[in-house]
Amino acid sequence: MLLCLASLLALFQRSRAQENYFVTYTHHMEEPGNLEFATKSVSGFPQAGNSFLGNSVEFEYGVKTWWTSEVYLDSQTTANESSVFAGFRFENRFRPLLQEHWINPVLYVEFENINGANKSLLEVVGHDGVADFLDRNDRSEKKREVELKLILGSNFKGWNVAENFIAEKNIKNDPWEFGYAVAVSRPLALAASANACRFCRENFALGAELYGGLGDRYTFGLHDTSHYLAPTMAFRLPSGPTFSLSPAAGLNSNSHGFLLRFGVSYEIDQFFSRLKRR
C-alpha cells in the first residue's frame, strides 16, 4: 500500500495542505477536485499498560466548494501484543456559508465502523480515559458509531481560531457522549520572502490544542473525564508535503500522562482531471 501511495505522489505536482491540528477541525474545506493523502499517528505510554502506536491513513476529497468528504483507515501496534487493523471511518463536512465571516460554521457527520482495539485517538468524548488502553487488543468488540460535530472557525490578522463541539453515539442502545476541542495557530510570518527558500518563516506554523470529554447524556460535565493540552507545530515544504508534530500533556489522572502525535499530509491538485489526461 505504501509503495502504491508513493507512486501516486510521484506523478503529480504538490501543493499545500490546509490543517495545522490533529484533533480540532477548522472551517477550511478542501478545494473542489483536490485530493489529500495524510497520516495521523499517536504514541502513548501508559504506566500500567503497554505502549502503543495508533495510526490513521486519511483520504480527503473536495467534492464541492461547500462539501468535503473523507475516509480514514485505522490501525495500531501495541508492544508485547500485536498489530491489528482497527476499522474505518467515513466523514462528510458541509459549510452552509461560503463567504468568510467573523465566525464560520461547518457541520460534520461521520460513520465509524471500528473495533475495540482502535487506538487512533482522533477525538476524546464521554468518559474516555487511560483505563481504556490497559486491556489487551480485542477485535471482537464491534463499534458502529455516528459522530456529529459543530465546527466554528475564524481567521483574524493571521491567527486561526477553531472550536468544535462533539456528540457521538453507538448505534446500539448507548447514550450520547460529548466532547470538545479548541485550537489556535499562526504562521511565523504572514508575508512571503522575496527569495525562494524551504525554511522561510512563513512555512512554519505554531499553535496549541485543548481537547477532552464532557461526559454523556446522563452525566454531562467534567467528572471522570480526560483532557489534554498540546502545542502544535507544522512545517510546509513549498510544493511539497506538510509535516506536523504535537506533544500532548494529560491534565488529570484519567488522562494519558503524555501523548506524542505526528503526521504527514500531501495534497494533489485536480486529482481525477490529471488521471484522465494521463
Secondary structure, 3 states (H helix, E strand, C coil): CHHHHHHHHHHCCEECCCCCCCCCCCCCCCCECCEEEEEEEEEECCCCCCCEEEEEEEEEEEEECCEEEEEEEEEEEECCCCEEEEEEEEEEEECCCCCCCCCEEEEEEEEEEEECCCCCCCCCCECCCHHHHCCCCCCCCEEEEEEEEEEEEEEECCEEEEEEEEEEEECCCCCCEEEEEEEEEEECCCCCCCCCCCCCHHHEEEEEEEEEEEEECCCCCCCCCCEEEEEEEEEECCCCCEEEEEEEEECCCCCCCEEEEEEEEEEECCHHHHHHHC
